[in-house]
């Protein structure tokens, strides 16, 4: 079994910054892709940013230029700056892992609330 443990988030002032981290633990061979998605009230879940095991990154249009994502073997760190009220959402850690028997399941964290105040 694989677990994702998120940390960071909380209440942040507009214009400020935040760090989110996620640690992947359990039984797996490798974490292929890991990163963050978010879901605001009444909206669909959307991509924030992901990073592959080779270091290739992808980010959503709404956060381009405001985020930095990095990782090691099993931990991903997301740094966001210039936060606006529109960044308020539940942020979910995501990981696609390769198992010992060559399967590639997706896993999600429980989510961490980020609230940006004016």
C-alpha positions as CSV (number, residue, x, y, z in Angstrom):
1,X,0.0,0.0,0.0
2,X,1.1,3.5,-0.7
3,X,0.4,6.6,1.4
4,X,0.7,10.3,0.6
5,X,1.2,12.6,3.5
6,X,0.7,16.3,2.8
7,X,1.9,19.3,4.9
8,X,1.7,23.0,4.5
9,X,-1.2,25.2,3.5
10,X,-3.5,27.1,5.8
11,X,-4.3,30.8,5.8
12,X,-2.2,33.1,3.7
13,X,-2.5,36.8,2.9
14,X,-3.0,37.9,-0.7
15,X,0.4,38.7,-2.3
16,X,2.1,36.2,0.0
17,X,3.6,32.8,-0.6
18,X,3.3,29.3,0.6
19,X,5.0,26.0,0.6
20,X,3.3,22.6,0.2
21,X,5.1,19.3,0.6
22,X,4.1,15.7,0.1
23,X,5.8,12.6,1.1
24,X,5.1,9.2,-0.6
25,X,5.7,6.1,1.5
26,X,4.9,2.4,1.3
27,X,5.6,-0.3,-1.2
28,X,6.7,0.9,-4.6
29,X,9.6,0.7,-7.0
30,X,9.6,4.3,-8.2
31,X,7.4,7.4,-8.2
32,X,7.1,8.3,-11.9
33,X,5.1,11.5,-11.7
34,X,4.2,13.5,-8.6
35,X,2.7,16.9,-8.0
36,X,-0.4,18.9,-7.0
37,X,-3.9,19.5,-8.1
38,X,-6.5,21.8,-6.5
39,X,-10.3,22.1,-6.3
40,X,-12.1,25.3,-5.4
41,X,-15.7,25.2,-4.3
42,X,-18.1,24.6,-7.2
43,X,-15.2,24.0,-9.6
44,X,-13.5,21.0,-11.1
45,X,-10.2,19.7,-9.9
46,X,-7.4,21.4,-11.9
47,X,-3.7,20.9,-12.4
48,X,-1.3,23.0,-10.4
49,X,2.0,21.4,-11.3
50,X,3.6,18.0,-11.7
51,X,7.2,16.8,-12.1
52,X,8.4,13.5,-13.5
53,X,11.2,11.3,-12.2
54,X,13.4,12.9,-15.0
55,X,12.6,16.4,-13.8
56,X,10.2,17.4,-16.5
57,X,7.6,19.8,-15.1
58,X,4.1,20.8,-16.2
59,X,1.9,23.5,-14.7
60,X,-1.5,24.9,-15.0
61,X,-2.1,28.2,-16.9
62,X,-3.4,29.9,-13.8
63,X,-0.2,29.5,-11.9
64,X,2.5,29.7,-14.6
65,X,5.3,32.0,-13.5
66,X,4.2,31.9,-9.9
67,X,5.3,28.4,-8.9
68,X,8.4,26.3,-8.4
69,X,8.1,22.5,-8.0
70,X,10.9,20.2,-7.0
71,X,11.3,16.6,-5.9
72,X,13.5,13.8,-4.7
73,X,12.8,10.1,-4.8
74,X,9.6,10.3,-2.8
75,X,9.0,13.9,-1.7
76,X,7.6,16.8,-3.8
77,X,7.8,20.4,-2.8
78,X,5.6,23.1,-4.3
79,X,6.4,26.8,-3.7
80,X,3.8,29.4,-4.8
81,X,4.1,33.2,-4.7
82,X,2.0,36.2,-5.5
83,X,-1.1,34.4,-4.1
84,X,-4.6,35.8,-5.0
85,X,-8.0,35.0,-3.7
86,X,-8.5,32.7,-6.7
87,X,-5.8,30.4,-5.3
88,X,-8.1,29.5,-2.4
89,X,-8.8,25.8,-2.8
90,X,-8.2,22.3,-1.4
91,X,-4.8,21.2,-2.7
92,X,-4.3,17.5,-3.4
93,X,-1.0,15.7,-3.7
94,X,-0.9,13.2,-6.6
95,X,1.5,10.4,-7.4
96,X,1.8,7.9,-10.1
97,X,4.0,5.0,-9.0
98,X,5.6,2.0,-10.5
99,X,5.1,-1.1,-8.4
100,X,7.4,-4.1,-8.1
101,X,5.2,-6.1,-10.4
102,X,5.2,-3.3,-13.1
103,X,1.8,-1.7,-12.5
104,X,1.3,2.0,-12.5
105,X,-1.5,3.0,-10.1
106,X,-2.4,6.6,-9.2
107,X,-2.6,7.8,-5.6
108,X,-4.1,10.9,-4.1
109,X,-3.6,12.6,-0.7
110,X,-6.5,13.6,1.5
111,X,-6.1,17.3,0.6
112,X,-5.0,20.4,2.5
113,X,-6.9,23.6,2.6
114,X,-5.3,26.8,1.4
115,X,-7.2,30.0,2.0
116,X,-6.0,33.3,0.7
117,X,-7.3,36.4,2.6
118,X,-7.5,40.0,1.4
